[in-house]
Amino acid sequence: MTLRRKFWVLTGLRWLPTGMLIPIYALLPLERGLSIAELGAVVAVQGIVVLFLELPTGGFADSLGRKPLLVASSVFALASYGVFAFAHSLGWFMAASALAGVFRALDSGPLNAWYVDETIAAGAGETVATGISGAGTVTGLAIASGAVLGGGLVAWHPVAAFDALGTPYLVAAALTLFQITLTALLMHEDRSARAGKLFASILQTPRGILDGARIVAGNRALRALLAVGLFLGFGMVGFEQFMPIRLSEILGSADSAGTMMGPVSAAAWGISAAGAAAVPLLLRRWSMPAVSMVLVACQGAMVVVMGLVAGPLGLMAAFFATYAVHSALGAVYETMLHGEVDAGHRATVLSLASMVLQPAGSLGAVVLGLLATGASTGLALVVAGIVLALAAPLFLVKGRPSAGTEPAGRLLETAGASGGRAPELRERPKRASGSR
C-alpha cells in the first residue's frame, strides 16, 4: 500500500465514527434524563478541556512523534465512546465529554503532519497537496457515510437489551479499536531525533502565548477576525447541537429524529462541499470581505428560520441552506486569517483562533441550553442566528499588513484544498509539516 493510500485509509477511519455520532450526540443525553441546559453544560466541558490543552499540547507531536500521539488520542476517543454509551447521569456525561476534549486536543494534526513529513523525506514533496486535498474528500465521505450508518443503526436497533441511541457509540468504539490496530501497522516513523524535546516544548508554551498576544495587539484587522470567531463559535452551537433536538420536538420522538438525522446530516455535508467549491466563483466578482459578510449574514438568517419553522420539511430545508454556506465561510475566514500574518507567526495565530472558538462555543452551549430549557428550542436557534449575523460588520475592519504577509486571495487555493472548514469549522493541523 502506498503512503498516500495509508494516509487516506487512516483518515477515513478517524472520521467515520465521528460521522456516526453526529445524528445522535445531542439526543442520547436527553433521552436518558438530562435537560437541554444540562446538555449545554456537557458540551461546554469538552470545549473548556480543549481550550486549556490546545497550546500546551502543541509541541507533543514534535517531541514524542506522530504515531504515539495519534494512538493516544484514539485511546481517549475509545474511553469517551465507552463512557457515553453507558452514561445515565450528568456527572458521567461530563466525564465522557472531558475525555472527548482530550481526544480532540491530541488529535489535531499528527496524522497530517506524519504524511507530510514522510512524503518530503521520500523526495516527493510535490505530491503533498494532492494527498491533503484527497484527505479532505475522504473526510467528507467518511462523515457522510458514518451519518447514514449511525441513523441506520438507530432504526435497526440490533441489540434489544440496549437502547437504540446508544448503539452507535458501541460501534464507534469497535471502529476505534480497529483504527488503533491499523495505525500501529501502517504508520512508520523515525523517532530517534525526538528524544528529550518534550520538556523544552512545555517550557516554550508561555512564550508562544505572549508572541501571539503581541501579534494580535498590533493588528486591528486580526483582532476583528478573532472577534468574528467569538460570534461563530457561539452561533454554530445552534445548528450543530440544536438541529436534532428541534427535529425530535417536531416529530415527537427522539428515535425518529435520530433515524432521520443520519441521511439529513450526510446530505448537509454534501451540500456544504458544493458550497465551498463555489467560493472561487464568488471571489471573481466580489471582494473577500464582501463575500464573508454575505455568507455569515445568510447563515445567521437560515439559523433564525430553523427556529421559526413549524414542520420537518421547512426545518431540513433551512438546515441544508445553513450548511450550503458553512464550509464556504470557513474557507474564506481561514484565508483572511492567513493573509494577516507572516509565515513565522501563522501557527501561533491559528492556535489562538482555535482557542477563541472553544470558549465561545462553550458559552453558546450553556446560554442557548438555558434559553431552550426556560423558553423554547426555537428561541435558542433564533438567538444563535442573530449572534452569527452580528459578525458580518467585523469583516470590514482593515489593518496594515506586516512585511512578509501574503495577500489572502493567493492563499485561497490552499484553504480550499484542505476541505474548507476551519477547526472547529474544520479540524486541521495547527502547524504545517512540523507540528501536531
VEXDREN-2710 file (C-alpha; in Angstrom, 1 decimal):
% VEXDREN-2710
k/r/px/py/pz
1/MET/0.0/0.0/0.0
2/THR/1.4/3.4/-0.9
3/LEU/2.0/6.1/1.6
4/ARG/-0.9/8.2/0.3
5/ARG/-3.3/5.3/0.5
6/LYS/-2.3/4.6/4.1
7/PHE/-2.9/8.2/4.9
8/TRP/-6.4/8.2/3.3
9/VAL/-7.3/4.9/5.0
10/LEU/-6.4/6.2/8.4
11/THR/-8.1/9.5/7.7
12/GLY/-11.3/7.7/6.8
13/LEU/-11.2/5.6/9.9
14/ARG/-10.6/8.7/12.0
15/TRP/-13.7/10.4/10.8
16/LEU/-16.2/7.5/10.2
17/PRO/-17.0/7.2/14.0
18/THR/-17.5/11.0/14.2
19/GLY/-20.0/10.9/11.4
20/MET/-21.9/8.1/13.1
21/LEU/-22.3/10.1/16.3
22/ILE/-23.4/13.4/14.7
23/PRO/-27.1/12.4/14.4
24/ILE/-27.5/11.3/18.0
25/TYR/-24.9/13.2/20.0
26/ALA/-27.5/15.6/21.4
27/LEU/-30.4/13.1/21.6
28/LEU/-28.8/10.4/23.8
29/PRO/-28.3/12.6/26.9
30/LEU/-31.9/14.0/26.6
31/GLU/-33.4/10.5/26.3
32/ARG/-31.5/9.5/29.4
33/GLY/-33.0/12.2/31.5
34/LEU/-30.7/15.3/31.1
35/SER/-32.3/18.7/30.4
36/ILE/-31.3/20.8/27.5
37/ALA/-29.5/23.1/29.9
38/GLU/-27.5/20.2/31.3
39/LEU/-26.7/19.1/27.8
40/GLY/-25.2/22.6/27.3
41/ALA/-23.0/22.1/30.3
42/VAL/-21.9/18.7/29.0
43/VAL/-20.9/20.3/25.6
44/ALA/-19.1/23.1/27.4
45/VAL/-16.9/20.7/29.3
46/GLN/-15.3/19.5/26.0
47/GLY/-14.7/23.0/24.8
48/ILE/-13.0/24.0/28.1
49/VAL/-10.7/21.0/28.1
50/VAL/-9.7/21.6/24.5
51/LEU/-9.1/25.3/25.4
52/PHE/-6.6/24.5/28.1
53/LEU/-4.8/21.8/26.2
54/GLU/-4.7/23.5/22.8
55/LEU/-1.3/25.2/23.2
56/PRO/0.3/23.1/26.0
57/THR/0.0/20.0/23.7
58/GLY/1.2/21.9/20.6
59/GLY/4.7/20.5/20.7
60/PHE/3.9/17.0/21.8
61/ALA/3.9/15.5/18.3
62/ASP/7.3/17.1/17.6
63/SER/8.6/15.7/20.9
64/LEU/7.0/12.3/21.1
65/GLY/6.4/11.5/17.5
66/ARG/3.2/11.5/15.3
67/LYS/2.3/7.8/15.8
68/PRO/2.3/7.8/19.7
69/LEU/0.2/10.9/19.8
70/LEU/-2.3/9.6/17.3
71/VAL/-2.6/6.3/19.2
72/ALA/-3.0/8.2/22.5
73/SER/-5.8/10.3/21.0
74/SER/-7.6/7.2/19.8
75/VAL/-7.3/5.6/23.2
76/PHE/-9.0/8.7/24.7
77/ALA/-11.7/8.6/22.0
78/LEU/-12.3/4.9/22.8
79/ALA/-12.7/5.7/26.5
80/SER/-15.0/8.6/25.7
81/TYR/-17.3/6.5/23.5
82/GLY/-17.5/3.8/26.1
83/VAL/-18.5/6.2/28.9
84/PHE/-21.0/7.9/26.6
85/ALA/-22.6/4.6/25.7
86/PHE/-23.3/3.7/29.4
87/ALA/-23.7/7.1/31.0
88/HIS/-27.0/7.8/32.7
89/SER/-26.2/10.9/34.8
90/LEU/-24.9/14.4/34.4
91/GLY/-21.6/13.6/36.1
92/TRP/-20.9/10.6/33.8
93/PHE/-21.8/12.6/30.6
94/MET/-19.5/15.4/31.8
95/ALA/-16.7/12.8/32.3
96/ALA/-17.3/11.4/28.8
97/SER/-17.2/15.0/27.4
98/ALA/-13.9/15.7/29.2
99/LEU/-12.3/12.6/27.7
100/ALA/-13.6/13.7/24.3
101/GLY/-11.9/17.1/24.9
102/VAL/-8.5/15.4/25.5
103/PHE/-9.0/13.3/22.4
104/ARG/-9.8/16.4/20.2
105/ALA/-6.8/18.3/21.6
106/LEU/-4.3/15.4/20.9
107/ASP/-5.9/14.5/17.6
108/SER/-5.4/17.9/16.0
109/GLY/-2.8/17.2/13.3
110/PRO/-0.5/14.3/14.0
111/LEU/-1.8/12.2/11.1
112/ASN/-1.5/15.0/8.5
113/ALA/1.9/16.0/9.9
114/TRP/3.1/12.4/9.6
115/TYR/2.0/12.2/6.0
116/VAL/3.7/15.5/5.1
117/ASP/7.0/14.5/6.9
118/GLU/7.1/11.1/5.2
119/THR/6.3/12.4/1.8
120/ILE/9.0/15.1/1.9
121/ALA/11.5/12.6/3.3
122/ALA/10.8/10.3/0.3
123/GLY/11.6/13.2/-2.0
124/ALA/8.1/13.6/-3.4
125/GLY/7.1/16.9/-1.9
126/GLU/5.2/17.9/-5.0
127/THR/2.5/15.2/-4.1
128/VAL/1.7/16.7/-0.7
129/ALA/-1.1/19.0/-1.9
130/THR/-2.7/16.1/-3.8
131/GLY/-2.6/13.9/-0.7
132/ILE/-4.0/16.6/1.6
133/SER/-6.7/17.5/-0.9
134/GLY/-7.7/13.8/-1.2
135/ALA/-7.8/13.5/2.5
136/GLY/-10.4/16.3/2.6
137/THR/-12.6/14.4/0.2
138/VAL/-12.1/11.2/2.2
139/THR/-13.1/13.1/5.4
140/GLY/-16.3/14.3/3.8
141/LEU/-17.2/10.9/2.5
142/ALA/-16.4/9.3/5.9
143/ILE/-18.6/11.7/7.8
144/ALA/-21.5/11.4/5.4
145/SER/-21.2/7.6/5.4
146/GLY/-20.9/7.5/9.1
147/ALA/-24.0/9.7/9.5
148/VAL/-26.0/7.3/7.3
149/LEU/-24.7/4.3/9.2
150/GLY/-25.4/5.9/12.6
151/GLY/-29.0/6.7/11.6
152/GLY/-29.4/3.1/10.2
153/LEU/-28.2/1.6/13.5
154/VAL/-30.8/3.6/15.4
155/ALA/-33.6/2.5/13.0
156/TRP/-32.4/-1.1/13.0
157/HIS/-31.8/-1.3/16.8
158/PRO/-30.0/-4.7/16.6
159/VAL/-29.4/-5.1/20.4
160/ALA/-32.8/-5.1/22.0
161/ALA/-31.3/-5.1/25.5
162/PHE/-29.5/-1.8/24.8
163/ASP/-31.2/1.5/23.8
164/ALA/-31.2/2.4/20.2
165/LEU/-29.5/5.8/20.6
166/GLY/-26.6/4.2/22.5
167/THR/-25.8/1.6/19.9
168/PRO/-23.8/3.9/17.5
169/TYR/-21.4/4.6/20.4
170/LEU/-20.6/0.9/20.8
171/VAL/-20.0/0.5/17.1
172/ALA/-17.8/3.7/17.1
173/ALA/-15.7/2.2/19.9
174/ALA/-15.2/-1.0/17.9
175/LEU/-14.2/1.0/14.8
176/THR/-11.7/3.0/17.0
177/LEU/-10.1/-0.3/18.2
178/PHE/-9.7/-1.2/14.5
179/GLN/-8.2/2.2/13.8
180/ILE/-5.7/1.8/16.7
181/THR/-4.6/-1.6/15.2
182/LEU/-4.2/-0.2/11.7
183/THR/-2.3/2.8/13.0
184/ALA/0.2/0.5/14.7
185/LEU/0.6/-1.5/11.5
186/LEU/0.6/1.2/8.8
187/MET/2.4/4.2/10.4
188/HIS/6.1/4.1/10.4
189/GLU/8.4/6.9/11.5
190/ASP/11.9/7.5/12.8
191/ARG/11.6/9.0/16.3
192/SER/15.3/8.8/17.3
193/ALA/15.8/12.5/16.9
194/ARG/12.8/13.4/19.1
195/ALA/14.1/12.3/22.5
196/GLY/14.4/14.9/25.1
197/LYS/12.3/17.6/23.4
198/LEU/9.1/17.2/25.4
199/PHE/10.2/19.3/28.4
200/ALA/11.5/22.0/26.1
201/SER/8.2/22.2/24.3
202/ILE/6.4/22.7/27.6
203/LEU/8.7/25.5/28.6
204/GLN/8.2/27.3/25.3
205/THR/4.4/27.4/25.7
206/PRO/4.2/30.7/27.7
207/ARG/6.4/32.4/25.2
208/GLY/4.2/31.2/22.4
209/ILE/1.1/32.7/24.1
210/LEU/2.9/36.0/24.6
211/ASP/4.1/36.2/21.0
212/GLY/0.5/35.6/19.8
213/ALA/-0.8/38.3/22.1
214/ARG/1.7/40.8/20.8
215/ILE/0.8/40.0/17.2
216/VAL/-2.9/40.4/17.8
217/ALA/-2.4/43.6/19.7
218/GLY/-0.5/45.2/16.8
219/ASN/-3.0/44.3/14.1
220/ARG/-6.5/45.8/14.1
221/ALA/-7.8/43.6/11.3
222/LEU/-6.6/40.4/13.1
223/ARG/-8.3/41.5/16.3
224/ALA/-11.5/41.9/14.3
225/LEU/-11.1/38.4/12.7
226/LEU/-10.6/36.8/16.1
227/ALA/-13.7/38.6/17.3
228/VAL/-15.5/37.1/14.4
229/GLY/-14.5/33.7/15.9
230/LEU/-16.4/34.6/19.1
231/PHE/-19.6/35.1/17.2
232/LEU/-19.1/32.0/15.0
233/GLY/-18.2/29.7/18.0
234/PHE/-21.3/30.9/19.8
235/GLY/-23.7/30.7/16.9
236/MET/-22.6/27.4/15.4
237/VAL/-23.8/25.6/18.5
238/GLY/-27.3/26.4/17.2
239/PHE/-27.3/24.4/14.0
240/GLU/-24.7/21.8/15.2
241/GLN/-26.3/20.9/18.5
242/PHE/-29.9/22.0/18.4
243/MET/-31.0/20.7/15.0
244/PRO/-31.6/17.1/16.3
245/ILE/-33.4/18.5/19.4
246/ARG/-35.6/20.7/17.3
247/LEU/-36.4/17.9/14.9
248/SER/-37.2/15.5/17.8
249/GLU/-39.6/18.1/19.2
250/ILE/-41.4/18.5/15.8
251/LEU/-41.6/14.7/15.2
252/GLY/-42.4/13.9/18.8
253/SER/-39.8/11.1/19.0
254/ALA/-36.1/11.1/19.7
255/ASP/-35.6/7.8/18.0
256/SER/-37.3/9.0/14.8
257/ALA/-35.2/12.1/14.9
258/GLY/-32.0/10.0/15.3
259/THR/-33.0/7.9/12.3
260/MET/-33.7/10.9/10.1
261/MET/-30.6/12.8/11.2
262/GLY/-28.3/10.2/9.6
263/PRO/-29.3/10.9/5.9
264/VAL/-30.0/14.5/6.7
265/SER/-26.5/15.1/8.1
266/ALA/-25.0/13.2/5.1
267/ALA/-26.9/15.4/2.6
268/ALA/-25.9/18.5/4.5
269/TRP/-22.2/17.7/4.3
270/GLY/-22.5/17.1/0.6
271/ILE/-24.2/20.4/0.1
272/SER/-21.6/22.1/2.2
273/ALA/-18.8/20.7/0.0
274/ALA/-20.6/22.1/-3.1
275/GLY/-20.9/25.5/-1.4
276/ALA/-17.1/25.6/-0.7
277/ALA/-16.4/24.7/-4.3
278/ALA/-18.3/27.9/-5.4
279/VAL/-16.1/30.2/-3.4
280/PRO/-13.6/31.0/-6.3
281/LEU/-16.6/31.9/-8.5
282/LEU/-17.9/34.3/-5.9
283/LEU/-14.4/35.9/-5.4
284/ARG/-14.2/36.6/-9.2
285/ARG/-17.0/39.2/-8.8
286/TRP/-16.8/40.4/-5.2
287/SER/-14.1/41.1/-2.6
288/MET/-13.3/38.7/0.2
289/PRO/-14.8/40.9/2.9
290/ALA/-18.0/41.4/0.9
291/VAL/-18.3/37.7/0.3
292/SER/-17.7/36.9/4.0
293/MET/-20.3/39.4/5.1
294/VAL/-22.9/37.9/2.8
295/LEU/-22.1/34.4/3.8
296/VAL/-22.3/34.9/7.6
297/ALA/-25.4/37.0/7.2
298/CYS/-27.1/34.3/5.2
299/GLN/-26.0/31.6/7.6
300/GLY/-27.4/33.6/10.5
301/ALA/-30.7/34.2/8.7
302/MET/-31.1/30.5/8.0
303/VAL/-30.5/29.5/11.6
304/VAL/-33.2/32.0/12.6
305/VAL/-35.5/30.3/10.1
306/MET/-34.7/27.0/11.7
307/GLY/-36.1/28.4/14.9
308/LEU/-39.2/29.7/13.4
309/VAL/-40.5/26.9/11.1
310/ALA/-43.0/24.5/12.4
311/GLY/-42.6/21.5/10.1
312/PRO/-39.8/19.0/9.4
313/LEU/-39.5/19.8/5.7
314/GLY/-39.0/23.5/6.4
315/LEU/-36.5/22.7/9.2
316/MET/-34.5/20.5/6.9
317/ALA/-34.5/23.0/4.1
318/ALA/-33.2/25.7/6.4
319/PHE/-30.6/23.3/7.8
320/PHE/-29.4/22.5/4.3
321/ALA/-29.2/26.2/3.4
322/THR/-27.2/26.8/6.6
323/TYR/-24.6/24.1/5.5
324/ALA/-24.6/25.4/1.9
325/VAL/-22.6/28.4/3.2
326/HIS/-20.8/26.7/6.2
327/SER/-17.7/25.4/4.5
328/ALA/-17.6/28.4/2.1
329/LEU/-17.5/30.7/5.1
330/GLY/-14.9/28.6/6.8
331/ALA/-12.6/28.7/3.7
332/VAL/-12.8/32.5/3.3
333/TYR/-12.4/33.1/7.1
334/GLU/-9.3/30.9/7.3
335/THR/-7.8/32.5/4.2
336/MET/-8.3/36.0/5.7
337/LEU/-6.6/34.9/8.9
338/HIS/-3.6/33.6/6.9
339/GLY/-3.4/36.9/5.0
340/GLU/-2.9/38.9/8.1
341/VAL/0.3/37.1/9.4
342/ASP/3.6/36.1/8.1
343/ALA/4.8/32.6/7.9
344/GLY/6.8/32.7/11.1
345/HIS/3.7/33.5/13.2
346/ARG/1.0/31.8/11.3
347/ALA/0.8/28.7/13.5
348/THR/0.5/30.8/16.7
349/VAL/-2.4/32.8/15.2
350/LEU/-4.2/29.7/14.1
351/SER/-3.9/28.3/17.6
352/LEU/-5.3/31.5/19.0
353/ALA/-8.2/31.4/16.5
354/SER/-9.0/27.8/17.6
355/MET/-8.8/28.9/21.3
356/VAL/-11.2/31.7/20.6
357/LEU/-13.8/29.4/19.1
358/GLN/-13.7/26.9/22.0
359/PRO/-14.8/29.2/24.9
360/ALA/-17.3/30.9/22.6
361/GLY/-18.8/27.5/21.8
362/SER/-18.9/26.5/25.4
363/LEU/-20.6/29.8/26.3
364/GLY/-23.1/29.3/23.5
365/ALA/-23.8/25.7/24.7
366/VAL/-24.6/27.0/28.2
367/VAL/-26.6/30.1/27.3
368/LEU/-28.6/28.5/24.5
369/GLY/-29.2/25.5/26.6
370/LEU/-30.7/27.7/29.3
371/LEU/-32.8/29.5/26.8
372/ALA/-34.1/26.2/25.3
373/THR/-34.9/24.9/28.8
374/GLY/-36.5/28.1/30.1
375/ALA/-38.3/29.2/26.9
376/SER/-38.0/27.0/23.8
377/THR/-35.5/25.4/21.4
378/GLY/-36.9/27.7/18.7
379/LEU/-35.9/30.8/20.6
380/ALA/-32.5/29.4/21.2
381/LEU/-32.0/28.9/17.5
382/VAL/-33.2/32.4/16.8
383/VAL/-30.7/33.9/19.2
384/ALA/-27.9/31.7/17.8
385/GLY/-28.7/33.0/14.3
386/ILE/-28.8/36.6/15.3
387/VAL/-25.4/36.3/17.1
388/LEU/-23.9/34.7/13.9
389/ALA/-25.2/37.6/11.7
390/LEU/-23.7/40.2/14.1
391/ALA/-20.2/39.1/13.0
392/ALA/-20.8/40.5/9.5
393/PRO/-19.5/44.1/10.0
394/LEU/-16.3/42.9/11.6
395/PHE/-15.1/41.6/8.2
396/LEU/-14.9/45.2/7.0
397/VAL/-12.2/46.2/9.5
398/LYS/-8.9/46.9/7.8
399/GLY/-5.4/46.7/9.1
400/ARG/-1.9/47.4/8.0
401/PRO/-0.4/44.2/6.5
402/SER/3.0/43.4/8.1
403/ALA/6.1/42.7/5.9
404/GLY/6.1/39.1/4.8
405/THR/2.4/38.6/4.8
406/GLU/0.7/37.2/1.8
407/PRO/-2.5/38.6/0.2
408/ALA/-5.4/36.5/1.3
409/GLY/-6.5/35.8/-2.2
410/ARG/-3.3/34.0/-3.0
411/LEU/-3.9/31.6/-0.2
412/LEU/-7.5/30.7/-1.2
413/GLU/-6.4/27.6/-3.1
414/THR/-4.6/26.3/0.0
415/ALA/-7.6/26.7/2.2
416/GLY/-9.9/25.2/-0.3
417/ALA/-7.6/22.2/-0.8
418/SER/-7.8/21.4/2.9
419/GLY/-11.6/21.0/2.7
420/GLY/-12.8/24.5/3.5
421/ARG/-13.7/24.2/7.2
422/ALA/-11.8/25.9/9.9
423/PRO/-11.3/23.8/13.1
424/GLU/-14.0/23.9/14.7
425/LEU/-15.2/24.9/11.4
426/ARG/-12.8/22.3/10.3
427/GLU/-10.2/20.4/12.4
428/ARG/-6.8/20.9/10.9
429/PRO/-3.1/20.7/11.9
430/LYS/-2.2/23.9/13.7
431/ARG/1.2/23.8/12.2
432/ALA/2.3/22.7/8.8
433/SER/4.7/19.9/8.4
434/GLY/6.5/20.3/11.7
435/SER/3.6/20.2/14.1
436/ARG/0.9/18.1/15.6
END
